[in-house]
Amino acid sequence: MNVPHRIDVHAHYLPPPYRAALVAAGHGHPDGFPHVPDWSAEEHLAVMDRLGIATSLLSVSSPGVHFGDAAAARDLAREVNEIGRRAVVDHPGRFGLLASLPLPDVDATVAEIAHCRDRLDVDGFALLTNVGGTYLGDPSLEPVFRELDRRRARVFIHPTSPACWQQTSLGRPRPMLEFLFDTTRAVVNLVLSGTIARHTGLEIIVPHAGATLPMIVDRVGVFSRLLEVDPSVDVLRDVARLHYDLAGFPVPRQLDALLTITTLEHLHYGSDYPFTPEFAVAMAAERLAAAGDPPGSLIGALRSNTERLFGTLGASAR
């Protein structure tokens, strides 16, 4: 067993009511994934101990809680958030919670933010890149970002299938390629809409080592001068102040590219368990453990970064 050390900002939970809702809504193979993974708090803790993870911030993955019925989404968001809070309370120091929100219902989402912060003491919130084709950065979502900013929230972005996935995925699971492209699409929209520039109290985590942002950010920067964007927007500045988790396989190639658009202080560990199975999480963790100058120093830096970002979470993870 590894000595628990990492803090995992990209970990998922699938309690029984959520699994049942997924299957009932026709998401037995979410985003083309082969199956809905099994999950329990006890097994998650066992995996964490084997992989050297001290604390995991739990979030609901794609396709989220909205399956076409706004009222059902409100109820499901409340239910999974209450269950997530119970996991945090039952296992002190081992879990944190990034709460789900019933977007695109703005009023219900603002109400759920209040409930989660004032009653559940959550660590932050998880937002999908789009819900039904409405992307983060859309003007209709401005009241949500205004409220999150007012509360100086931590926000974790998670990809989901784009509205056009039937034409673009070529029959393959969308997490392989489409998730990376949809992450990039959503972050670019957040930047060009001025959402990042306006809401300086927000701390946003972008998954999967920034997806394809490092490859296209300079191109977006040039286009921003041709488009009618908010004059407060500075593409390179706004992208640099975001946070990035290293879920997936950023070593040996992607991490170098990511560090051309941000700094080491903005990076965090992520496993993507259980959608990424334990053997793959272990493989990725071994590569990260050997990275850094000197070798192995990266993992310690990631933990320190997450402790600073989430405050008391780090203390409880010791």
CORPEDA-V419351 format. One record per pair of residues at least 6 apart in sequence whose ideal C-beta (glycine too) atoms are under 7 Angstrom apart, sorted by the first residue. I is the first residue (numbers start at 1). J is the second residue. If there is no record, write none. Layout:
((I J) (I J))
This chain:
((1 49) (1 50) (2 50) (2 51) (2 52) (3 52) (4 48) (4 49) (4 52) (4 53) (4 54) (5 52) (5 54) (5 299) (5 303) (6 52) (6 53) (6 54) (6 269) (6 299) (6 303) (7 54) (7 55) (7 269) (7 303) (7 306) (7 314) (7 317) (8 53) (8 55) (8 56) (8 57) (8 269) (8 270) (8 271) (9 57) (9 156) (9 205) (9 245) (9 268) (9 269) (9 270) (9 306) (10 207) (10 245) (10 247) (10 270) (10 271) (10 272) (11 56) (11 57) (11 58) (11 271) (11 273) (12 58) (12 59) (12 60) (12 61) (12 274) (12 275) (13 39) (13 58) (13 60) (13 84) (13 87) (14 36) (14 37) (14 39) (15 80) (15 83) (17 79) (18 60) (18 80) (19 36) (21 76) (22 28) (22 30) (22 36) (25 67) (27 63) (28 36) (29 35) (30 36) (30 62) (30 63) (31 62) (31 63) (31 160) (31 161) (31 173) (31 174) (31 175) (32 169) (32 172) (32 173) (32 174) (33 173) (33 175) (33 275) (37 274) (37 275) (39 274) (41 87) (41 91) (44 56) (45 91) (45 94) (47 273) (47 278) (48 56) (51 281) (51 282) (51 285) (53 271) (54 317) (55 93) (55 94) (55 95) (55 96) (55 313) (55 317) (56 95) (57 96) (57 97) (57 98) (57 123) (58 84) (58 87) (58 95) (58 96) (58 97) (58 98) (59 98) (59 126) (59 156) (59 158) (60 80) (60 100) (60 126) (61 158) (61 275) (62 128) (62 158) (62 159) (62 160) (62 161) (63 160) (64 100) (64 128) (64 131) (64 160) (65 73) (65 76) (65 77) (65 80) (65 100) (65 102) (66 73) (66 102) (66 103) (66 131) (70 105) (73 102) (73 105) (74 102) (74 105) (74 108) (77 100) (77 101) (77 102) (77 112) (78 112) (80 100) (81 99) (81 100) (81 116) (81 120) (84 97) (84 99) (85 97) (85 120) (87 95) (88 95) (88 96) (88 97) (92 316) (93 316) (93 317) (96 123) (96 310) (96 313) (97 122) (97 123) (98 123) (98 124) (98 125) (98 126) (98 156) (99 116) (99 120) (99 122) (99 125) (99 126) (100 126) (101 109) (101 112) (101 113) (101 125) (101 127) (102 108) (102 109) (102 112) (103 109) (103 131) (104 131) (104 132) (104 134) (106 140) (106 141) (106 143) (106 144) (109 144) (110 143) (110 144) (110 147) (113 125) (113 147) (113 148) (113 151) (116 122) (117 151) (123 154) (123 310) (123 313) (124 153) (124 154) (124 155) (124 156) (125 148) (125 153) (125 155) (126 156) (126 158) (127 136) (127 155) (127 157) (128 158) (128 160) (129 135) (129 136) (129 157) (129 159) (129 160) (129 182) (129 183) (129 185) (129 186) (130 160) (130 162) (130 182) (130 186) (133 163) (134 140) (135 185) (135 186) (135 189) (136 157) (136 186) (136 189) (136 190) (137 186) (137 189) (137 190) (137 193) (137 195) (145 195) (145 199) (148 155) (148 202) (149 199) (149 201) (149 202) (152 201) (153 202) (154 203) (154 309) (154 310) (155 202) (155 204) (156 205) (157 183) (157 186) (157 204) (157 205) (157 206) (157 207) (158 207) (159 179) (159 182) (159 183) (159 207) (160 182) (161 174) (161 178) (162 168) (162 178) (162 182) (165 174) (165 178) (168 178) (169 178) (180 208) (180 211) (180 212) (181 212) (183 206) (183 207) (183 208) (183 211) (184 211) (184 212) (184 213) (184 216) (187 206) (187 213) (188 220) (190 196) (191 233) (191 235) (191 238) (191 239) (192 224) (192 227) (192 229) (192 233) (194 229) (194 230) (194 232) (194 233) (196 238) (197 230) (197 232) (197 233) (197 238) (198 232) (203 243) (203 309) (204 242) (204 243) (205 243) (205 244) (205 245) (205 268) (206 242) (206 243) (206 244) (207 245) (207 247) (207 270) (208 247) (208 248) (209 244) (209 246) (209 248) (209 250) (209 254) (209 255) (209 258) (210 244) (210 258) (210 261) (213 239) (213 261) (214 257) (214 258) (214 260) (214 261) (215 257) (217 235) (217 236) (217 239) (217 261) (220 235) (221 235) (221 236) (224 233) (224 235) (239 261) (240 261) (240 262) (242 262) (242 266) (243 266) (243 268) (243 309) (244 258) (244 262) (244 266) (244 267) (245 268) (245 269) (245 270) (246 255) (246 267) (246 268) (246 269) (246 270) (246 288) (247 270) (247 271) (247 272) (248 272) (248 284) (249 284) (250 258) (251 287) (251 288) (251 291) (255 291) (264 301) (265 305) (267 302) (267 305) (268 302) (268 305) (268 306) (269 302) (271 281) (273 281) (288 298) (288 299) (289 296) (289 299) (290 296) (291 298) (292 298) (306 314) (307 314))
